[in-house]
Amino acid sequence: MKDDQAARVHERLAARPELRPVVFGEGRRFGLWELASLAEGALGECVDPDSLTVSSEKRWRLRLGAAGHEHRHDDEFRRRYWICAPEDRCRQREPLGTIALDTWPVGAGALHVSSLYTHPVARRQGLASAVLDTVYEACRAEGLHGFRLDTYWTWQQTVRYYLRRGLWVTSWKHSLGLARLSYLPRYEVRGDESALTFAVTGPQGDAVPLLVADSADGRLRLRETEQYRSLPDRRDAVRLYARSTLALHLALRGRPLVRGEEEWAEARRWCDIGEPEGLAYKIGVFEEVAHENGWKVETPYVRPSG
């Protein structure tokens, strides 16, 4: 049944004017656009994907190491699309970006998004944001909760973009997992240098504060509001993901994620998702792996010692 839902989502997407399915003979070009995305994210170098030659492609893949290996694209598991401008502005349907979605749901009824990329000349036009909205609406129309995607901590520009889009942090096991899901309300993180408040949009459209974070002596202080403590179930997704989402917002601001020695000693318990100390621990892992791969590492977060 869920596979049928995913198939109908793809039918909706293929009919959208701003999306064009990748057809036979375009696979190599799509792969070069993915390579350009990887080079920019991992190495911080902007590349025109259509200018890549066989020799330059090889050089980029060698620089990227294992992550740069070309993978076989099997449309049985994933559908690939070109992002185009609306038809009235792009009669030739030339691509301005890429996106791909799995052909079956993951987790609690969501489709996994990958390969989201816009060409440098087409940025700041809202194309990627509009496509993500289109994907979410297509998923909801077919009874799915929304979409999930992954990115890397060291891809700071990309991470900040997704948080500006209001995506929730749902995992940090192998990379940063983010999602837009129907059962997770809109949220905002507001405050100043002294404290940050994580609030969600309530039933009446009002902001409901859940968590307040500040620091003292270089340590995190995380306070739960009465509204947070009154959430119906301790395993509730909002309860869990609010902590992890606020933790990532704090890390991007260079703020402490460790409350004390006792919590830091338990950090590995939260290496998949959960408490902020888990993210502090995983940031260290992510950056170490990036260094080993020769990736560019510019981080705002100062890891705790010990």
N, C-alpha and C positions, 0 to 999 in steps of 0.2 A: 504493500500500500504506500509506504513512504517513498519507495523508488518511483512509483507512479506520480506522487506529488512532485518529486524532483524533476521528473521528465516534463511535467506540465509547467513548472517554473521555467525550464529551458525553452519551452515553446513560447512562453510569454516574452522572454528576453530576446529570442531570435526575431520576434516581430517588432521589436522596438526600433525606431529610426536611428537612435544614437548608438546602437550596437549592431555589429555585423559578424556573423559566425566566421571563423577561420575555415577556409575551404582547402581542398586538395591543392597542393603546390605552394601554399603559403606558410607551411610549417617551419621552414628554415628561417623565413623573415621574422616570424613570431619569436622563434628562439633567439634571434639576434637582439630583438627588443628586450627580451627577458635578460639577456646578457648585459645590455646597457643599464638596465635597472639594477642588476647586481653590482656592477662596477661602481655605479654612483653611490649605492647604499653602503657597500663594504669598504670601498677605497676612497670615496669622496670625490670622484672624478666624473665629470659630465661627458657623456659620449653620445654622438649622433648614431643611432643604431643602423641607419641606412647607409652610413659611410664606412661601415666595417667591411674589410676585405677578409679573405681566407687567412692571410698571414696575421693581420691585426687581431682577428678573432682568436687565433691560436695564442697570441701573446697575452691577451686579456684572460683567457681561460687558465693559462699557466700561472699568471699572477694571482688569480683567485683560488688556486689550489683545488682541493676536493669540491668546494662549493661551485667551482666554475665548470665542472664536468657537464657535458651536454647530456640531457636525459631524453629518453624516448618518450614521445607524447602519445598516449593511448587514449583516444576519445571515448573508450568504453568507461573510463573512470573520471574523465574531466572534459568539460566543454570549454573551448577557448573562443574569445570574442575580441574583435577590434572595437575600440571606442572611436566613434566618429562624431563630427559636428552634426547638428540637425540637417535634414535633407535640403532645406531651402538654402543652406550656406555651404553645402558640400556635395554637389551632384555626383562627383566622381567617387564619393565614399572612401576617400583616402584616410587611412588610420591616423588618429592623433594619440592613441594610447592602447593599452591592453588590459584585459581582465579574464580570469578563468574561474569556473565554479565546478565543484565535484558533482557527480551524477547520482549521489545518494546522500542522505542526511547523516550528520554526525551528532553525537550527544543527544540532547532532548529536542530533536526535530529542528535542526538548523543546517544550512548548507555552508560548506567551507569555501571561502574566497581565496584566490591566490593570483599572483602575476599582475596586481594592480599597478599600473605605470602610465604616466602621461609624458609625451614628448616634451622636451624643454621649451619648444616654441609655442606649445599649447597650454602652458600652465597659467594659473591665476585667472582662469575662466570658469572655474567651478565644474569642470567636466567630471573629475573623479568623484566629487561630492554628489553630483547628480546621478552618476551611475550607481553609487552605493545606495542612494535612496531608491533607485529603480529596482535594484536587487532585493532590498528589504520589502518593498511593496509587492513584488512578485511572489516572494516567499510567503508573506502574510495572506495573499490572495488564494494561495493553495494550501492553507492550513498549517504552514510551518511557522516556527517562532521568529526566524530571521537568519542572520549569518554570523559566522565566526571567521577569523583570519589570524595569521601569525606574522610577527615581525621581530627584528633583533634589537636588543637594548642599545647596541652601539650605532644603530641607524637613527640617530637622535631626531633628525628632521622628520622622518616618517613617524616615529613614536609620538612626537608632539602633534603632528597632523591628526592622527587617529584620536588622540585625547581631545583635541579641539572639536572633533566631530561628535564627541560625547560617547565614544565606545567604552564599555566596561572592561576591566581587566579580569579575565576568567582563568588564567593559567600562567605560570612561568616555569614550566618543567624543562623544556628544551629551548624555548624561545619565549617571547611574550605573546600570550594568547589574548585576543580582544574580541569583543562581540557586541552586536546590537540585537537584542532579543526582546520579544513583546512583553515578557514578564519582568523586565528590568526597566524601571521608569527613567525618565530623563533626570540628569543630575547636574549639579554645578559645584565647583570648588571655589570658594571666595575667601578673601582675607588679605592680610598684609604680612609684613616680616615677623610680626609677633605671633600670629596664629592663623591656621587655615581651618575652615569649616566645610565639611562635606554634607551637602543637602540634596534631597530628591524632591521632585515635583509631586505634591500631594493630590488627592482626588479633586480638590477644589482649585487646583492650579497654583496653590501656594507652595512656598519652599519649606520643606520639613528638614530641619537639621538633624543629622544622625551622629556624626563624629566631629570632634574638635581636636586638632593637633597643634601642639606648640613644643618648645624645647627649653630645657634648663640644663646648664653645665654640659652642653653638647649631647644630651640624651633626649630621646623622644618622649613626650608625654601625650598619651592618646586617651581622650575622655569620651565616654559613651553618653549620649543624651538619653533622656527618658523615652523619647520616641524610638530610639534604637533598641533600648532594652525591652520595649513593649512589642517588638516585632513578633509575630505569632509562633515562630519555630526557630530554635537555635541553629537549625540546618538550613534556614531560609536563604535563598540565593542572594537576596539583597543584603542580608546580614553579612554573608561571607564576602561577596564581591565588593561591598562598600569599603571594607578594610583594605583589600588588595588594590582597588582603584585609587583610593587616597594615598596608599603607599607609593604608587608609581608617580603620582603628582608631586609628592614630597621629594622623591629621588630626583626628579627633573629640576627641582629647585635647589638641589644640593643639601636638603634638610636631613637631619638624622632619622634613621629608621630603627634604631636600637634603643630599647627602654632601660636596659640594665644587663648586668652580667648573667643573671639567671635566665632572662629571655634569650640572650645571645647564645647561651649554651644549648638552647633548644631550637636554634635556627634551622637546623637540617630537617626537623620535623615538618617544616613548612616549605620544603624545596619545590613542591608542585604548585601550591597556592595557599593563601591564608594570611598569617600574621606578617607584619612589616619586616620583622627580622629575617623571615624566609627570603624576601626580595633582596635585602641587603646581602645575604649570603650568595644568592644566585647572581647578583650583579658582579660579584667577584669572579664567579665561574665564567659568566658570559664574557667578561673582559679578558680573562686569561686565555680562553679559547680564541677570541678574536686576535689577540697578540700572536698566538701560535700560528694562526692562519695568515698573518701579515696584513690584517685588516686595519683600517684607520680607527683609532680609539681616542675619541675626545669625550670625556665624561664630566658632567657637572657634579656627580656624586662623590663624596669623600667617604670611603669605607671605614668602618670602625676598626681599631686595632685589637688584636687578641683573638 
